[in-house]
């Protein structure tokens, strides 16, 4: 068997794997979006338990890389349930661990946090 005969098959298999991975990510995102839209917006008393930042990407010593920072906050509701939400950088900077107030969310979608004065 010619060793180069397997190359088209290999390329096809890799293409199918990449396509299925991308398609499944899109479908999962659409399902989560749809599920969030079907749920009511909740406004509940909560406390900021912790917050974290996650940096993804690369930067190189002498060139510009692409680096993104994603911010998250974990809130504890009255019953002890905890939920982590992705939040914006400015919102991240305004929150402090231990803050108490009203958390507004819809499923996994964060809408805001109003600190109690």
C-alpha positions as CSV (number, residue, x, y, z in Angstrom):
1,X,0.0,0.0,0.0
2,X,1.2,3.4,-0.9
3,X,2.0,5.4,2.3
4,X,0.6,8.6,0.7
5,X,-2.8,7.0,0.1
6,X,-3.5,7.4,3.8
7,X,-3.0,11.2,3.8
8,X,-6.4,12.1,2.3
9,X,-8.1,9.8,4.8
10,X,-6.1,11.4,7.7
11,X,-7.0,14.9,6.5
12,X,-10.7,14.0,6.2
13,X,-10.7,12.4,9.7
14,X,-9.1,15.5,11.2
15,X,-11.5,17.8,9.4
16,X,-14.5,15.8,10.6
17,X,-13.2,15.9,14.2
18,X,-12.7,19.7,14.1
19,X,-16.1,20.2,12.5
20,X,-17.9,18.1,15.1
21,X,-16.1,19.8,17.9
22,X,-17.1,23.3,16.7
23,X,-20.6,22.3,15.9
24,X,-21.2,20.7,19.3
25,X,-19.8,23.9,21.0
26,X,-22.3,26.0,19.0
27,X,-25.2,23.7,19.8
28,X,-24.3,23.7,23.5
29,X,-24.1,27.5,23.5
30,X,-27.5,27.9,21.8
31,X,-29.1,25.4,24.2
32,X,-27.8,27.3,27.2
33,X,-28.9,30.7,25.7
34,X,-32.4,29.2,25.0
35,X,-32.6,27.7,28.5
36,X,-31.6,31.1,30.1
37,X,-34.3,32.9,28.1
38,X,-37.0,30.5,29.2
39,X,-36.2,31.1,32.9
40,X,-37.5,34.1,35.0
41,X,-35.1,36.8,36.1
42,X,-34.4,36.2,39.8
43,X,-33.6,39.0,42.4
44,X,-32.4,37.4,45.6
45,X,-30.4,38.4,48.6
46,X,-26.8,37.2,48.3
47,X,-23.2,37.6,49.5
48,X,-20.0,37.7,47.5
49,X,-18.1,34.7,48.6
50,X,-15.1,34.9,46.3
51,X,-13.9,36.3,43.0
52,X,-11.3,35.3,40.6
53,X,-9.6,36.2,37.3
54,X,-8.6,33.8,34.6
55,X,-6.0,34.8,32.0
56,X,-6.0,33.0,28.7
57,X,-3.6,33.3,25.8
58,X,0.1,33.9,25.3
59,X,2.4,36.8,25.3
60,X,5.9,36.7,24.0
61,X,8.9,38.5,25.4
62,X,9.6,40.7,22.4
63,X,6.3,40.6,20.5
64,X,2.6,41.3,21.2
65,X,0.6,38.2,22.0
66,X,-3.1,37.9,22.5
67,X,-4.0,37.7,26.2
68,X,-7.5,37.9,27.5
69,X,-8.7,38.1,31.1
70,X,-12.0,36.8,32.2
71,X,-13.5,37.7,35.6
72,X,-15.8,35.6,37.8
73,X,-17.6,36.1,41.1
74,X,-19.2,33.4,43.3
75,X,-22.3,34.4,45.2
76,X,-23.9,32.6,48.2
77,X,-27.7,32.7,48.4
78,X,-29.7,32.6,51.6
79,X,-30.1,28.8,51.5
80,X,-26.4,28.2,51.2
81,X,-26.4,27.6,47.5
82,X,-23.5,29.0,45.6
83,X,-23.4,30.2,42.0
84,X,-20.5,31.5,40.0
85,X,-21.0,34.0,37.2
86,X,-18.9,35.6,34.6
87,X,-18.8,39.3,35.1
88,X,-17.2,42.4,33.5
89,X,-13.8,43.8,34.5
90,X,-15.3,47.1,35.9
91,X,-17.9,45.1,37.9
92,X,-15.1,42.8,39.2
93,X,-13.3,45.9,40.4
94,X,-16.3,47.2,42.3
95,X,-17.1,43.9,44.2
96,X,-15.4,42.9,47.4
97,X,-15.5,39.5,49.1
98,X,-18.1,39.7,51.9
99,X,-20.3,42.3,50.1
100,X,-24.0,41.7,50.8
101,X,-26.9,42.8,48.6
102,X,-29.2,41.7,45.8
103,X,-28.1,39.4,43.1
104,X,-30.0,39.6,39.8
105,X,-29.6,36.7,37.4
106,X,-31.4,34.5,34.8
107,X,-30.3,30.9,34.8
108,X,-26.5,31.1,34.2
109,X,-26.7,34.7,32.9
110,X,-25.5,37.4,35.4
111,X,-27.5,40.7,35.3
112,X,-26.0,42.5,38.3
113,X,-25.4,42.9,42.0
114,X,-26.7,45.8,44.0
115,X,-24.7,46.2,47.2
116,X,-26.7,46.8,50.4
117,X,-25.8,50.0,52.1
